[in-house]
Structures are given as structure tokens and as C-alpha cells.
Amino acid sequence: MRTEEEDRAAARPDPTWAGLPLEGVLLSLILFLSLAGNTVILPVLPAIRQEMGLDYTAIATIVSAYGLGRVILDIPAGFLVDRVSRHGMLVVGLALVVGASLYGAVAPSHFDLLVTRFLLGAASAVVNTAILASMSEVPSGGKRTTVLSLYQNAFNTAQTLFPMVGGLLGTWFHWRSVFWSGAVLGVLTIPLVRWAVRPAVGRPSGAAAAPAGGARLMSYVPAMAAVYFVIFTGFTNRSGVRNLVLPAYGGDHLGLDPLAIATSLMVVALVSIGAAYGGARLADRFGNRAVVVPALALAALADLSLLLATDHLTLMLVAVGLGFSDLVGGSLTAMLLDVAPARLRGLALGLYRLTVDSAIMLGPVLLGALLDAGGYPLPLVVAGVVALIGSAATFTFVRGRRVA
């Protein structure tokens, strides 16, 4: 039974910012700031290698430890998200960001940096899952997919800006300053949780909820399998084509310098931010399936168009197409929330994070193996065909309906 204070809180209008729920905006800001620990370290890796006398394999383990921490904690975080306070989960996750960053700032050895990065990845799993679950329940006034797109855009913006921040800190100060900055951002972010996460009034507790019936649960399987397939293949495509094939094609095949390649990647990132938001607005109006199906076909076309690039200008045009394929934006998450049973939603979101993190790690490896086996056409054709299969699976198994 709700208290009088909770009834008064429910009757108050929800604050907005730029036409969007303030809670969703604050949650995306918390996510953005918490992601500094992922990519801010990348520009200072050579300085770490030189100071500690590490080989490239050791440096690679420092990068990978972050992903390992996320993958291991994704499912437990999803299991807990409906069983404990999301406010508490966020505070604990952000406190872990602060503690791990301070540890990294004074880390004396390679092993200590591995532990730091693993803890930062674990903290990211907790924070990301709690934020995604909270965003799914923000009152959106018919803009749920748009609100969820803020989650993806927080990732895109962080991946675009924080490497630059890391480069500036490493140039002006010392590589350890990137960890000090992460600790400061974590401390500044924790107070925002108070305004970003509302009390879970009336939300069923996962511990107390009865499981769905077997036959009813099986009815969800085809649609959920189709959505997870699209999520995995989409992020495999994204990480493999953008992070490996495009830079390799630009450097090895077109002979472009690093700056030209970097500008192409920047174009992809910037167009992605706008496309994700625009696609979410379209999905709120016409339905998620109506956006995802053509967006995946566009992704296939963009992948194959890379083979037509002959210079920096045409590569930039291809980069625009790759960015526009991010029209799926928040639609994939919204589609998953539509098809997942309500009582398994937290676990479904944890599995979503595990699927995304696994795809990001495996994408460059899988497409790199295809690149070695058959040159540039093979990974791009395979990525394009898989995107078309995902488009067809979405059209076939996911009901087209408007998200409230």
C-alpha cells in the first residue's frame, strides 16, 4: 500500500528538460560520466608500456580486462536489478568506479592495472544494467524509445570524447591522471543518483513474483530469439566493420594516413548520435519494427559500399552511411522490453548487456578471421548478409506495434 507521501509524489507532474523526462536525461548523464574508465585510457597505453616495460600482449590484457569484468557481472547484475534497490545498485557501482580509479592511479605493476580494469568493468556492468532498467520505467509520454536512445547515445558520445580527454591528460600531465580524473567524475556523479532514480512504487519484486507458465513463457521465445540475434549480429557488425575493417581498408588498401582514418571514424560516431535519436523519434511514432527492418537493410548496404571507396572523400561518404545504420538506436532495447515477460525483464536486460559486450569483443576477431581468409570482400559480404537475415527475422517474428 502506498503512503500519503508517495501519493503526492505520483500526482506531481514529471519534470522535463528539452521535452524529455529529466530522469532519463540525468540517467544518461550518469552513464556518460561513468564510462570514462573505458576509453580514456587508450591514448596513454604507449606511455604505460614504456614506463612499466610491458610488451604488446600485456597491454592488450589491460584493455581486455575491462570487457571481462563486464561480461562476468552482466547476468548477476540483471538478476539483482529487480530484487534490490536500483538507487543502491547505482551508488555501489559508482563507488566501485571511484575506488578502482584510485587504485589505478597508484598502481605499481601490470597486475594492479589488470585488477583496476577488471573492477572498472564490473562496476560498468552494475551501473549500466541499473540505468537501463531505470530508463525502461521512466514516464515518457509516448517517447519511450526516444528516452532509451539516450542510453545508446551516452555510449556513442563517451566513445567519441573520452579518448580525446585521455590524450590531453596524458600530454599535459601523466598517464596516471586519467585514473585520477575517473575518480573525480565518479565522486561528482554519485549525488545525481538521488534525482535520477525514483522510488520503485508498485514495481513487482522479482523475489516475490511467481514465474510465468511454461507454455506462456515458450510463446515469447521466437521473438526474443530474433531480437537477441539482431542485437548480437548488429553489435558484431558495428565493432568489426567500424573498429577493424574500415581502418584497415583505409590504411592498407587506400593508403590513407592515421588522421584521415580518424576523421572517417569521427564522422561515423557523430552521424550515429543523430541517427540514433532520429530513429527513436520515428520508432515512437511508427513502431520499433518499422524502423529496425529498414535500418538493418541500410546497414547491409553501408557495409558493402565500403568496397566502392577509392579515396578519403568516398570513405567519408561510406562513414556517413555506416553512421545512419544506427537508426536502430533505442529501438532494439525497446523491442526487447516489448517481447520479454515482465517478470523476467531484469534478467532479459542483463542478458542484453552480456550479448552486447560479447559481440563487441568478438566482432573484430570474427571479421578479422574472415579478412585473413578472403580479403576485404568476404567479411563485408558476410556482415551484409547477416544484417539482411536480421532484418527478415525481425519482420517475421517481432510484432509490429507502437511503443507507449
WOBELCOR-V503218 format. One record per helix or strand of 2 or more residues. SS is the DSSP state (@ for helix, = for strand). FROM is the first residue (numbers start at 1). TO is the last residue. If there is no record, write none. Layout:
ss,from,to
SS,FROM,TO
SS,FROM,TO
//
This chain:
ss,from,to
@,4,11
=,16,17
=,20,21
@,22,34
@,36,39
@,42,52
@,56,80
@,86,105
@,110,135
@,144,172
@,177,190
@,193,196
@,214,219
@,221,253
@,258,286
@,288,308
@,312,328
@,331,339
@,342,397
//
